[in-house]
Amino acid sequence: MWIGYNRRMPQDQGLVRFSTGFSSDILSVSELNRSVRDLLEHRYPLLWVRGEISNFIAAKSGHFYFVLKDAQAQVRCAMFRNRNQHLTWLPRDGMQIEMQGLVTLYEARGEFQLIAETLRQAGRGTLFEAFLRLKEKLEKEGLFDAARKRPLPTLARSIGIVTSAQGAALRDVLATLARRNPSVAVFVYPTPVQGEGAGLKIAQAISVAGSRGECDVLIICRGGGSIEDLWAFNDETVARAVRACPIPVISGVGHETDFTIADFAADVRAPTPTAAAELVCPERSALLNTVSDLLAALRRYLLRDIDDRAQMVDHLSRRLQRPGQRLRERETWVAQLGQRLERAGRRRIEQRSWMLASMLQRLLGSTPRVAELAAQARNQLARMDAAIRSTHARDQARLDRLWSSLEHLAPQSVLERGYSLVRDGAGQLVRDAAVLRAGAALDITFANGGALARVESVEVRRN
């Protein structure tokens, strides 16, 4: 097949004429869709489109599928994995974006769509902005505080469900509960989950479920959809009804990527309605296995306790005896202790005797020889006395010589040999006649006595 454009168009027509190149005018559906796709892809190169994201789906294959819309129209879009892996942000419902893409036709379903090459954020949608404002308001009030979250019951015997009676979510939840544990009682509180006034009716259903006290836990759920479809669960009255409910509330609204105000207000958020049912209803087989394990453990504990107590009874029975027998055992025990004490005493005495003999032998070996030591002492004393006498005589002779020399040099001895001492009036010894003057008083000392004299004249000798 080929497509040719007729660029010569009449002025009064806005249509582009083309030829299919087929000899027959009858086409198969596949041929028609393929020719239209080729026409669109050749007619429109890469272009930029602005709009709001809705019905966003991140497939397991990694591809993104969503609807781009504005106030009057919408178009389906796809962004394949090799393109979206370069995004640094995750698109979400309600976002305003600018998308560069290729206009094409999905042949298998004959659906007009855009293939996205790149995305960039261009602001937020009206609903998404309203969602963020309400979330911020309630968050400031503390409505989402983790401290206010209540734990789920370990084993709920009755479960309440707030959802549409005709919705697929109810069927999924009931099927999951019946499969996991059919003995759990289920109470359904039907309410519209979409459309005008749905938020108020959901809040009223939650209040009714809480006031009746029929169930241990409450599930509010709905299947997936666009932000518009889930908008009833972004109602402020729903959030306040969830927090005012006296029993724990699980929110299972939409798919895993969908978030609503009810999710933040609930005690626990489940990614899907089925996951919410699984959270509150453990499998019956798992419970039976747990009970079986607990019974086995209890049986083991009781048998072990019985064995322990039987051993204790045997031990106590051995200790429980008649007083006479116990007295005889004590007498035997005392006799044995006496024999052991006697043997220990004898052994101790023998040890002490051996130690005493050893010490006496050591003492005798170390006793001094008195006679020999006395003779040595007398010999030493004699030698000491002789040495003292010899030293005394030698020192006496030396002392005599020194005394003789001292007496010879003593001033008195010098005076006795005819010398005298002459002092002037100041008491100073006169050694030179040159220091005297005629008429000066002199004090003369002799060997025996002294005299006062006066200088008549002075004679100085010159050598």
ABEGO torsion letter per residue (X at the ends): XBBBBBABBBAABABBBBBAGBABABBBAAAAAAAAAAAAAAABBBBBBBBBBBGBBBBAAGBBBBBBBBAABBBBBBBBAAAAAABABBBBBGBBBBBBBBBBBBAAAGBBBBBBABBBBAEBBAAAAAAAAAAAAAAAAGAABAAABBBBBABBABBBBBBBAABAAAAAAAAAAAAABAABBBBBBBBBABEBGAAAAAAAAAAAAAAAGABABBBBBBBBEBAAAAAAAABAAAAAAAAABABBBBBBBEBAABBBAAAAABABBBABAAAAAAAABBBAAAAAAAAAAAAAAAAAAAAAAAAAAAAAAAAAAAABBBAAAAAAAAAAAAAAAAAAAAAAAAAAAAAAAAAAAAAAAAAAAABBBAAAAAAAAAAAAAAAAAAAAAAAAAAAAAAAAAAAAAAAABAAAAAAAGBBBBBBAAGBBBABAAABBBGBBBBBBBABEBBBBBBABBBBBBX
